[in-house]
């Protein structure tokens, strides 16, 4: 607008130059080499700018109206078409707002994915991805090498905030491609480094079986007895100082890294980063631009670096692509924040009955899984783990992961054929694969922990049973072992039986 204004119009402001001192702004008359215009002249400038900007304002309003109409009336058909032409001006202008807005909630357990399957079939377009939701497609995807991008399931990630981009290189496992899918091998090397030092080292199993870990389980049982726990909003499930959350946060950090659960200074820092949903936004686009937790992550990394797990780590090992102490520490912080504490917390709430199973099509309310827990032979580890597997089949803590198409492909969506280019992001909806009636039968939505195909085919840990190609949840064994211990300990007390105010009422058990 300044450049197009006639002589004496707004462009005159350009001739005034920068202020000589900041104090000049407070003195009100002279700024730089020219005088500040009188009030009437300033008003004229504002009117000039307003008139010149009016077409832009109208264009923005029209764009917003069209965007909202598309979002609320035809976002799935539009994305199915637009993803075929990622470089077109229409796709580049219209698709990103729809992708970000839809990605916020589509992976939740409120049934959006289930409804999309009802409306469009196994395949559909949503959140900027092509979703292939049959058991055949999802099970193939989790047992086949994957190309990846900066995406966490349906959520786009902010590259600059991923570990450890700002200081060295990208080490975030979920954004690295498998070597067999064109990756450099860094995914395998960095994953092995994390697993070898924090999950499969002999000290990890020793910690899991020692008296400190046992005392944490005892405290969990005591809290369950003392606190209301009839639903997810009750104190046992929601408190950050008692109950489920502190157990999970302390237990994982003790068993995996040897961090003292009784050190209040350390625990204070960890609670800041690992409680609530907000800190996860640090890694997401566009949330990370305003939710930066860099300083807190550095504090967490410093705690990790001083832990027993890092005392046994040797930097610059070629087998781990010369990973440094800091790289492993910030990688571990991201894994434990996004998947470890968060995922384990979610899985625990599911199996302990913080809420019922989802309301599937044809049902009016969710099934109460605690009725099955009550009937288990708690001494039978397989039976308890089948219960866990069925809970997580019907209510996945992680509902969708992603991959990137390594070649052009065609797919049927709602009766029409679409062809998508190489590089298209593909959603792998584990929850839909876990409830596909073509594989699981008409009883797919029914809780049945004794189904014969369960343990070898459940997709809940980003694998088909125990079959995977290096992308299964690396802490699957630890999670299953710990959930089993929790269910056995609390179940033996009858701790899931609650009175009418949600507090344990079992003869012979005295709350601590």
KAHUFEN-V892386 format. One record per pair of residues at least 24 apart in sequence whose ideal C-beta (glycine too) atoms are under 7 Angstrom apart, sorted by the first residue. I is the first residue (numbers start at 1). GAP is how many residues later the second one is. Records with the same first field share a line. If there is no record, write none. Layout:
I->GAP / GAP
This chain:
1->48 / 51 / 52
5->43
9->39
10->35 / 38 / 39
13->32
67->27 / 30
70->24 / 28
71->27 / 30
75->27
76->40 / 44 / 48 / 49 / 50
79->46 / 47 / 49
80->45 / 333 / 338
83->42 / 47 / 337 / 341
84->334 / 335 / 336
86->335
95->33
99->28 / 29
100->56
102->24 / 25
103->24 / 51 / 52 / 53
106->48
107->46 / 47 / 292 / 293
109->249 / 286
111->247 / 248
113->286 / 316 / 318 / 319
114->246 / 247
117->315
118->243
120->293 / 294
121->293
123->288 / 289 / 290
124->289
125->288
127->27
128->297
129->25 / 273 / 296 / 297 / 298
130->281 / 290 / 294 / 296 / 297
131->296 / 298
132->279 / 294
133->296 / 299 / 300
134->299 / 302 / 304
135->298 / 301 / 303 / 304
138->290 / 291 / 292 / 294 / 295 / 321
139->294 / 320 / 325
141->262 / 287
142->286 / 317 / 320 / 321 / 322 / 326 / 329
143->321 / 324 / 325 / 326
144->325
145->33 / 35 / 36 / 324
146->31 / 32 / 35 / 257 / 325
147->30 / 34 / 35 / 256 / 257 / 259
148->26 / 27 / 28 / 29 / 255 / 256
149->26 / 255 / 276
150->25
151->251 / 274
152->186
153->245 / 247 / 248 / 249
154->246 / 273
155->129
156->129
157->126 / 127 / 128
158->125 / 126 / 127 / 130
161->121 / 122 / 127
162->121
163->167 / 168 / 171
164->162 / 163 / 166
167->159
168->156 / 159
171->156 / 160
172->159 / 162
178->291 / 292
181->225
182->224
186->135
188->282
189->130 / 131 / 132
190->130 / 131 / 133 / 141
191->279 / 283
192->128
193->127 / 130 / 135
194->134 / 137 / 138 / 141 / 280
195->279
197->112 / 115 / 116
198->58 / 59 / 111 / 134
199->57 / 275 / 276 / 279
201->111
203->55 / 105
204->51 / 52
207->47 / 48 / 51
208->47
212->42 / 49
213->38 / 41 / 42
216->31 / 34 / 35 / 45
217->268 / 272
219->28
220->27 / 266
221->268 / 269 / 272 / 274
222->289 / 290
224->266 / 271 / 280
225->270 / 279 / 284 / 286
226->285 / 286
228->273 / 274 / 275
229->269 / 273
230->268 / 272
231->123 / 124
232->117 / 122 / 123
234->268
237->112 / 117
240->31 / 35
244->101 / 104 / 105
245->30 / 100
248->93 / 96 / 97 / 100
249->25 / 92
251->231
252->84 / 88 / 89 / 92
255->223
256->53
257->47 / 50 / 51 / 52
258->49 / 50 / 51
259->44 / 48
266->37
269->30 / 31 / 34
270->30
272->24
273->27 / 64
274->63 / 67
279->58
280->57 / 58
283->51 / 55
297->33 / 36
300->33
301->25 / 28 / 29 / 32
304->25 / 28 / 29
305->24
339->134
340->135
343->54 / 55
344->135
346->51
347->45 / 50 / 132 / 136
348->135 / 138
350->41 / 42 / 45 / 47
351->37 / 40 / 132 / 136
353->143
357->37 / 38 / 90
358->36 / 37
360->85
367->80
369->78
370->126
372->75 / 77
373->114 / 118 / 123
374->122
376->115
378->110 / 113 / 114
381->103
384->100 / 103 / 104
385->95 / 99
386->63 / 64 / 68 / 69
387->62
388->92 / 95
389->65 / 66 / 69
390->57 / 58 / 59 / 64
392->68
393->41 / 61 / 65 / 67
394->41 / 53
396->34 / 35 / 38 / 64
398->32 / 64
399->30 / 31 / 32
400->27 / 28 / 29 / 30
401->27 / 29 / 61
402->24 / 25 / 26
403->25
430->29 / 30 / 32
433->26
434->24 / 25 / 26
